[in-house]
């Protein structure tokens, strides 16, 4: 039984790897894309924001679709569509065409990672769930590191377009290989979309978890998206900026192993508080300096924040309303990426002015109430008596 579960987890890790590879390929290339298209950096930042916005807004759709088509069928179909749209992104000729193709690709890629979380929630016992969710982050870590370093190098020595060809091709191949992933039992799925959404609307704690995801997206994903251009603004090349972000991937990889071990002895509230503290310190340091050595150290802190706080909030999302798990998890991911996209849009003007110190000071300030309130509420929350495995 455990061997089959391990095999399934590896396939899910491959899914998180490919979707993360695509998601993190663009940030290290923002400056190169702007130069290649002859556009202001703010327009390219907004194109990146379109990816996260559509990615987030489509989450509730994919949660409902997976309840009808199944988790695996949904992953396979959306990965195929996302791969083809990423290939189209490589042919973009203007900021608008880039925003459209990347936005649509993000919409379909949006089904990948939440579906893996829902799958784990459907098939893994509560006592083992946070450990396996932390292990899913191995795929996130490797995808982040490879995309961050590889995309920056490609932008310097070849073309930013190659990165989208690679992620698109990998997604198409993965959609085929997932055919052997077993479909989980559908017994606990809600009777209708209206019923599931109604359950979410009537659950104050679920709405609060979604609010935490929104704020976390602004702080962690927003801060990470702007890390490469911030480092380049301080004088580094695209390759160096990508390598700095690659440190984040290494930190997520190591942090996921650490959190997997700590999950057995630390209360989730403590993990949330620890992660929020890392985010506050990291963003505070970036408010002081965006030089490459400082940014590399901060990337480690942001990686720890992601694996500690985010995995705890994700696990909470799979538990808070078991009878509507797919809807809650998809709304959670939607809130996360809408928060990231909104942050990108709001600070686009400051990015053009190079005011990264102010941007990261705001992120640090937002991380404080997020960590305090989320850890306090998680400690007071008690798991409902009904639920899936």
C-alpha positions as CSV (number, residue, x, y, z in Angstrom):
1,X,0.0,0.0,0.0
2,X,2.7,2.4,1.0
3,X,4.7,1.5,-2.2
4,X,1.8,2.4,-4.4
5,X,1.3,5.6,-2.4
6,X,5.0,6.5,-2.9
7,X,4.7,5.9,-6.6
8,X,1.7,8.1,-6.8
9,X,3.4,10.8,-4.8
10,X,6.4,10.8,-7.2
11,X,4.0,11.4,-10.1
12,X,2.4,14.2,-8.2
13,X,5.9,15.6,-7.5
14,X,6.5,15.6,-11.3
15,X,3.3,17.6,-11.7
16,X,4.3,20.2,-9.2
17,X,7.8,20.3,-10.8
18,X,6.5,21.0,-14.3
19,X,3.9,23.6,-13.2
20,X,6.5,25.4,-11.0
21,X,9.0,25.3,-13.8
22,X,6.7,27.3,-16.0
23,X,5.6,29.6,-13.2
24,X,9.1,30.6,-12.2
25,X,10.6,30.8,-15.7
26,X,9.3,34.3,-16.3
27,X,10.6,36.3,-13.2
28,X,14.3,36.0,-14.0
29,X,13.6,37.0,-17.6
30,X,11.5,40.1,-17.0
31,X,14.3,42.6,-17.9
32,X,15.4,40.5,-20.9
33,X,11.8,40.2,-22.2
34,X,11.3,43.9,-21.9
35,X,14.4,44.5,-23.9
36,X,13.5,41.9,-26.5
37,X,10.1,43.3,-27.0
38,X,11.2,46.9,-26.7
39,X,8.7,47.6,-23.9
40,X,8.8,49.2,-20.5
41,X,9.5,46.8,-17.6
42,X,6.2,47.8,-16.0
43,X,4.3,46.3,-18.9
44,X,6.2,43.0,-18.7
45,X,5.6,42.9,-14.9
46,X,1.9,43.4,-15.6
47,X,2.1,40.5,-18.1
48,X,3.6,38.3,-15.4
49,X,0.8,39.6,-13.1
50,X,-1.7,38.4,-15.7
51,X,-0.4,34.9,-15.4
52,X,-0.9,34.9,-11.6
53,X,-4.3,36.6,-11.8
54,X,-5.8,34.2,-14.3
55,X,-4.1,31.3,-12.5
56,X,-5.8,32.4,-9.3
57,X,-9.2,33.2,-10.8
58,X,-9.5,29.8,-12.5
59,X,-8.9,27.8,-9.3
60,X,-12.6,27.5,-8.3
61,X,-13.4,26.4,-11.9
62,X,-10.9,23.5,-11.7
63,X,-12.1,22.5,-8.3
64,X,-15.6,22.0,-9.7
65,X,-14.3,20.4,-12.9
66,X,-12.2,17.9,-10.9
67,X,-15.3,16.9,-8.9
68,X,-17.0,16.0,-12.1
69,X,-14.2,14.7,-14.4
70,X,-12.0,13.3,-11.7
71,X,-8.7,14.5,-10.3
72,X,-6.4,12.8,-12.7
73,X,-8.4,13.5,-15.9
74,X,-8.5,17.2,-14.9
75,X,-4.7,17.3,-14.4
76,X,-4.0,15.6,-17.7
77,X,-6.4,17.7,-19.9
78,X,-5.2,21.0,-18.3
79,X,-1.5,20.2,-18.5
80,X,-2.0,19.5,-22.2
81,X,-3.7,22.8,-22.9
82,X,-1.2,24.7,-20.7
83,X,1.7,23.1,-22.6
84,X,0.4,24.2,-25.9
85,X,-0.3,27.7,-24.7
86,X,3.3,27.9,-23.3
87,X,4.6,27.0,-26.7
88,X,2.5,29.8,-28.1
89,X,4.0,32.2,-25.5
90,X,7.4,31.6,-27.1
91,X,6.1,33.3,-30.3
92,X,4.8,36.5,-28.5
93,X,5.5,39.7,-30.4
94,X,4.2,42.3,-28.0
95,X,3.5,42.8,-24.3
96,X,-0.2,42.3,-25.0
97,X,0.3,39.0,-26.9
98,X,2.6,37.8,-24.1
99,X,0.0,38.7,-21.5
100,X,-2.7,36.9,-23.3
101,X,-0.8,33.7,-24.0
102,X,0.8,33.6,-20.5
103,X,-2.5,34.5,-18.9
104,X,-4.2,31.6,-20.6
105,X,-1.4,29.2,-19.9
106,X,-1.6,30.3,-16.2
107,X,-5.3,29.6,-16.2
108,X,-4.7,25.9,-17.3
109,X,-1.6,25.4,-15.2
110,X,-3.7,26.6,-12.3
111,X,-5.3,23.1,-12.2
112,X,-2.0,21.3,-11.6
113,X,-0.7,22.1,-8.1
114,X,-4.2,22.4,-6.4
115,X,-5.2,19.1,-7.9
116,X,-2.1,17.4,-6.4
117,X,-3.1,18.8,-3.0
118,X,-6.7,17.6,-3.4
119,X,-5.4,14.2,-4.5
120,X,-3.3,14.0,-1.3
121,X,-6.3,15.1,0.8
122,X,-8.5,12.4,-0.8
123,X,-6.0,9.5,-0.4
124,X,-3.6,10.2,2.5
125,X,-4.5,9.9,6.2
126,X,-4.6,13.1,8.3
127,X,-1.7,11.9,10.4
128,X,0.5,11.7,7.4
129,X,-0.9,14.5,5.3
130,X,1.3,17.4,6.2
131,X,4.4,15.3,5.7
132,X,3.3,14.3,2.1
133,X,2.3,17.9,1.3
134,X,5.7,19.0,2.4
135,X,7.2,16.3,0.1
136,X,5.1,17.7,-2.8
137,X,7.3,20.8,-2.3
138,X,10.3,18.8,-3.5
139,X,8.9,19.2,-7.0
140,X,8.3,22.9,-6.3
141,X,11.8,23.3,-5.1
142,X,13.5,21.6,-8.0
143,X,11.2,23.4,-10.5
144,X,11.9,26.7,-8.8
145,X,15.7,26.3,-8.8
146,X,16.0,25.0,-12.3
147,X,13.7,27.7,-13.7
148,X,15.3,30.5,-11.8
149,X,18.9,29.5,-12.8
150,X,18.1,28.1,-16.2
151,X,15.8,30.8,-17.4
152,X,18.3,33.5,-16.4
153,X,21.1,31.8,-18.2
154,X,19.0,31.2,-21.3
155,X,18.0,34.9,-21.4
156,X,21.7,35.8,-21.3
157,X,23.2,33.4,-23.8
158,X,20.3,32.5,-26.1
159,X,16.7,33.8,-25.9
160,X,13.9,34.0,-23.3
161,X,11.6,32.2,-25.8
162,X,13.5,28.9,-25.4
163,X,12.3,28.7,-21.7
164,X,8.7,28.6,-22.8
165,X,9.4,26.0,-25.4
166,X,10.9,23.8,-22.7
167,X,8.1,24.2,-20.2
168,X,5.4,23.8,-22.8
169,X,7.0,20.6,-24.2
170,X,7.5,19.1,-20.6
171,X,3.8,19.8,-19.8
172,X,2.6,18.0,-22.9
173,X,4.8,15.0,-22.1
174,X,3.6,14.9,-18.5
175,X,-0.1,14.9,-19.5
176,X,0.6,11.6,-21.2
177,X,2.6,10.0,-18.4
178,X,-0.1,10.7,-15.8
179,X,-2.4,8.2,-17.4
180,X,-1.1,5.6,-14.9
181,X,-2.0,7.6,-11.8
182,X,-5.0,5.9,-10.1
183,X,-8.2,8.0,-9.7
184,X,-9.1,8.5,-6.0
185,X,-12.5,7.5,-4.6
186,X,-15.3,10.0,-5.4
187,X,-17.5,9.1,-2.4
188,X,-17.0,12.2,-0.4
189,X,-17.4,14.7,-3.2
190,X,-20.2,17.2,-2.8
191,X,-23.5,16.8,-4.7
192,X,-23.2,20.1,-6.6
193,X,-21.1,23.1,-7.1
194,X,-23.7,25.3,-5.4
195,X,-23.7,22.9,-2.4
196,X,-19.9,23.1,-2.1
197,X,-19.7,26.9,-2.5
198,X,-22.5,27.3,0.0
199,X,-20.5,25.2,2.6
200,X,-17.5,27.5,2.1
201,X,-19.6,30.7,2.4
202,X,-21.2,29.5,5.7
203,X,-17.9,28.6,7.3
204,X,-16.2,31.6,8.9
205,X,-12.9,29.7,9.6
206,X,-12.7,28.6,5.9
207,X,-13.2,32.2,4.8
208,X,-10.4,33.2,7.2
209,X,-8.0,30.6,5.8
210,X,-8.7,32.0,2.3
211,X,-7.9,35.5,3.6
212,X,-4.6,34.2,5.0
213,X,-3.8,32.7,1.6
214,X,-4.5,36.0,-0.1
215,X,-2.1,37.9,2.2
216,X,0.5,35.2,1.9
217,X,0.4,35.4,-1.9
218,X,1.0,39.1,-1.8
219,X,4.0,38.7,0.6
220,X,5.7,35.5,-0.5
221,X,4.9,35.1,-4.2
222,X,4.8,38.9,-4.7
223,X,8.2,39.3,-3.0
224,X,9.7,36.3,-4.9
225,X,8.5,37.5,-8.3
226,X,10.2,40.9,-7.9
227,X,13.4,39.4,-6.5
228,X,15.2,39.0,-9.9
229,X,14.5,42.5,-11.2
230,X,15.4,43.9,-7.8
231,X,18.8,42.2,-7.9
232,X,19.3,43.4,-11.5
233,X,18.4,46.9,-10.5
234,X,21.2,46.7,-8.0
235,X,23.7,45.9,-10.9
236,X,23.6,42.2,-11.3
237,X,23.1,40.3,-14.6
238,X,20.1,38.2,-15.4
239,X,22.1,35.0,-14.9
240,X,23.2,36.2,-11.4
241,X,19.6,37.3,-10.5
242,X,18.3,33.9,-11.6
243,X,21.0,32.1,-9.6
244,X,19.9,34.1,-6.5
245,X,16.3,32.9,-7.0
246,X,17.7,29.4,-7.5
247,X,18.9,29.6,-3.9
248,X,15.3,29.9,-3.0
249,X,14.6,26.6,-4.7
250,X,17.4,24.9,-2.8
251,X,16.0,26.4,0.4
252,X,12.5,25.0,-0.4
253,X,14.0,21.6,-1.1
254,X,15.9,21.5,2.2
255,X,13.1,23.2,4.1
256,X,10.5,20.7,2.9
257,X,12.6,17.9,4.4
258,X,12.9,19.8,7.6
259,X,9.2,20.6,7.9
260,X,8.4,17.0,7.0
261,X,10.3,16.0,10.2
262,X,9.1,18.8,12.4
263,X,5.4,18.2,11.5
264,X,5.3,15.2,13.8
265,X,6.4,17.3,16.8
266,X,5.5,20.9,16.1
267,X,2.0,22.3,16.2
268,X,1.0,23.8,12.9
269,X,0.6,27.2,14.6
270,X,4.2,27.1,15.5
271,X,5.2,26.3,12.0
272,X,3.1,29.2,10.7
273,X,4.7,31.6,13.2
274,X,8.2,30.5,12.3
275,X,7.5,30.9,8.6
276,X,6.0,34.3,9.1
277,X,9.0,35.4,11.1
278,X,11.3,34.3,8.3
279,X,9.2,36.4,5.9
280,X,9.3,39.5,8.1
281,X,13.1,39.3,8.5
282,X,13.7,38.5,4.8
283,X,11.6,41.3,3.4
284,X,13.0,43.6,6.0
285,X,16.6,42.8,4.9
286,X,15.6,43.4,1.2
287,X,14.2,46.8,2.2
288,X,17.8,47.6,3.3
289,X,19.7,46.2,0.3
290,X,19.0,44.3,-2.9
291,X,22.6,43.4,-3.6
292,X,23.1,39.8,-4.7
293,X,24.7,38.5,-1.5
294,X,21.9,39.9,0.7
295,X,19.3,38.7,-1.8
296,X,20.7,35.2,-1.7
297,X,20.5,35.1,2.1
298,X,17.0,36.4,1.9
299,X,16.1,33.7,-0.6
300,X,16.9,31.2,2.0
301,X,14.6,32.8,4.5
302,X,11.8,33.1,1.9
303,X,12.2,29.4,1.1
304,X,11.9,28.5,4.8
305,X,8.8,30.8,5.0
306,X,7.2,29.0,2.1
307,X,7.8,25.4,3.3
308,X,6.9,26.2,6.9
309,X,4.0,28.6,6.8
310,X,2.6,27.8,3.4
311,X,2.6,24.0,3.8
312,X,0.8,24.5,7.2
313,X,-1.9,26.7,5.7
314,X,-2.3,24.3,2.7
315,X,-2.8,21.3,5.1
316,X,-5.3,23.4,7.0
317,X,-7.2,24.0,3.8
318,X,-7.5,20.3,3.1
319,X,-8.9,19.7,6.7
320,X,-11.1,22.7,7.4
321,X,-14.1,21.5,5.3
322,X,-13.6,17.9,4.3
323,X,-17.0,17.5,2.4
324,X,-16.0,20.4,0.1
325,X,-12.2,19.8,0.0
326,X,-11.7,20.4,-3.8
327,X,-13.6,23.7,-3.6
328,X,-11.7,24.9,-0.5
329,X,-8.3,24.0,-1.9
330,X,-9.1,25.5,-5.3
331,X,-10.4,28.7,-3.6
332,X,-7.2,28.7,-1.4
333,X,-4.9,28.5,-4.4
334,X,-7.0,31.1,-6.2
335,X,-6.8,33.5,-3.2
336,X,-3.0,32.9,-3.1
337,X,-2.4,33.9,-6.7
338,X,-4.9,36.7,-6.9
339,X,-3.1,38.2,-3.9
340,X,0.2,37.8,-5.8
341,X,-1.2,39.3,-9.0
342,X,-2.8,42.2,-7.2
343,X,0.5,43.0,-5.4
344,X,2.3,42.9,-8.8
345,X,-0.2,45.4,-10.3
346,X,-0.2,47.8,-7.3
347,X,3.6,48.0,-7.2
348,X,4.3,48.1,-10.9
349,X,4.8,51.9,-10.9
350,X,7.3,51.6,-8.0
351,X,9.1,48.9,-9.9
352,X,9.6,51.3,-12.9
353,X,11.0,53.8,-10.4
354,X,13.3,51.3,-8.9
355,X,11.8,51.8,-5.4
356,X,12.4,48.2,-4.3
357,X,13.2,49.2,-0.7
358,X,9.8,50.6,-0.2
359,X,8.1,47.6,-1.8
360,X,9.8,45.1,0.5
361,X,9.2,47.3,3.5
362,X,5.5,47.0,2.7
363,X,5.7,43.3,2.3
364,X,7.5,43.0,5.7
365,X,4.8,45.1,7.3
366,X,2.0,42.9,5.9
367,X,3.8,39.7,7.0
368,X,3.5,40.7,10.7
369,X,-0.3,40.6,11.1
370,X,-0.5,37.6,8.8
371,X,1.8,35.6,11.0
372,X,0.3,36.7,14.3
373,X,-3.3,36.2,13.4
374,X,-2.9,33.0,11.4
375,X,-0.8,31.2,14.1
376,X,-3.2,32.3,16.8
377,X,-6.3,31.2,14.9
378,X,-4.7,27.9,13.9
379,X,-3.9,27.1,17.5
380,X,-7.5,27.7,18.6
381,X,-9.0,25.6,15.7
382,X,-10.1,22.0,16.2
383,X,-10.5,19.6,13.4
384,X,-14.1,18.6,12.6
385,X,-15.1,15.1,13.5
386,X,-16.1,14.1,9.9
387,X,-13.8,13.9,7.0
388,X,-11.9,11.9,4.4
389,X,-8.9,9.8,5.3
